[in-house]
Amino acid sequence: LSGRPLSQLMGDWKLGERYALNIINDLNSGCEGFIDWNLCLDETGGPNHVGNTCSAAVICDNVAKRARYQPIFWYIGHFSRYIRPGARRVACSTSRDTLEVTAFLNTDGKLSVVVMNQSDLAESFWLKIATEEGPEPFTAAWIDAPARSILTLVADDEVAEDPSVLEKIRSVFTTTTSDAPPLEPWQRHSQ
């Protein structure tokens, strides 16, 4: 807390963003799990064995007799709810400096992609997922990430096999209106 009382940092979304960045970087570097030493602390940011105080996902306010869920709690949910035990990390990358991404294939076949936009501006991007079958080498969707946001995108085989979804995806590639997302270089060559 750098000498500041915890009350000054309550509700600070930047702490959650920094926490999520640490999780994404650790997972992308081969970490198999992420353990938080202090998921729940009291209203002073303690107790702990060395007397320093810090923030936590949940602050148990003994004075008000209630739990206060901090931004860190909501950021953790993007990982703990959608990346399930036994999931395997899959290759992923981003072409935007302001976006951080990690992706996992769960044992039920669902792909979970966590994307965090650290910018003060909204970012739009193509989410591209490689396919093993079909006429296209991948499916893609145009995604809008609001400023300072975290998104979890979940894809499964049922979506890829649904003709109406595939038709919507294909229509993105053939749309020529001014509202259409910009064409990627690989799209321009195929037209």
ABEGO torsion letter per residue (X at the ends): XGGBBAAAABGBAAAAAAAAAAAAAAAAAGBABBBBABABBBAAGOBBAAGBBBBBABBBBAAAGBBBBBAAAAAAAAAAAABBBGBBBBBBBBABAABBBBBBBBAAGBBBBBBBBABABBBBBBBBBBBABEABABBBBBBBBBBGBBBBBBBBAAAAABAAAAAAAAAAAABABAABBBBBAAAAAAX
